[in-house]
Amino acid sequence: MTPEPQGGATHGLRRFFSDRDGNLVIGQVPNIPIIGWLVLMVAAALAPDPDISATLSFFSAAFLFTWAYLELAQGDSPFRRVLGAGALIYLVAGRLIT
């Protein structure tokens, strides 16, 4: 088996999804902010009262903002940092549109 050359698109793509140690980091065990976002988002969708739904949606967005900021600032791979930036752009654009 011949070793893969260090240059080229394959190496760049692997680096995009890898941490500093070369481990592939696409997904990780969910952390508290992403779990909080998911739980509150579902609860907001199921809430019968519009005021409760709005409050739950607000806190859901706060959890997603926290997760996105942490990924952008401390993501293990460039992919994770881009994912965090994308989520922040989504949140800001959503607030500007509504």
N, C-alpha and C positions, 0 to 999 in steps of 0.2 A: 504494500500500500504506500502510495506516495503522499508526502505531507502536503497539506493545502498551502498555497502561497499566501503570504501575509497581505498582499495588496489586492485590490479589486473590490467588486461589489459585494461578494460573499463575505469578506472580512468586515467591511463597513456595516453591512446589515447585521452580522452577528454582534458587532460592538454596540450597535444601537439597542439591542435587546439584552446586553450583558452588563453585569456590575463590574467594579474595578478588579475583582478577582477572576473574572472571566466566566462566572456562573451565569447561566441564562435566567433572567428575571423578567418574566412577562406578567405573571400573576403571583400574588402572595396570599397568605392566610388573611382574610379580612380583619381589619382593625376596628376599633370602637367608632371612629367617625363614619366609616362607610356602612357599618351595621346600623348605627343610629339614623343615617340618612335613609336607608332602605326601610327600616321599621316605621319611621315617621311618615315617609312617603306613602306607604301602604295604608297606615292609619288615617292619613289625611284623605285618601281616596275613599275610604270606607266610612268616614265620619258623617253622621246624618245632619249635623248642624253646620251651616256655612262658616260661622265664626270660629268654631273649633277646627274645621278643616283649614281655614286660613292660618290659624295659629300653628297648627301642626306643619303646614307647608313652609311657614317661615322658619321654624326650627329645623325642618328637614334640609332646607337650603343652607342654613348655618352649618349643619354637620357636613354637607357636601363641600362648602367653602373651606372648612377646616381641613378636610381630607385633601382637597385640591392644592391648597397652600402647602401642606406638608409634603405632598408628592413633588410639587414644583421646587421647593427649597431643599428637600432631603431625599428625593427619589434615588433608588439604587442604580437605575440605568437611564440613559437618555429617553428611552421609550416611556418610562414612568414619569419623567419630568414633562415630556410633551403631553402625556395624558392629563397630568395636573393642570397644565396651562390651558388645555382644551376645555376642561371642566370649568376653570375660572372664566374663560371667554364665554362659555355657554351661560353661566350664571349672570355675568354682567350684561350680556346682550339680552337675556331674558328680562332683566329688571329694566333695561332701557326701553324695550319694546312695549312693556305693559305700563 
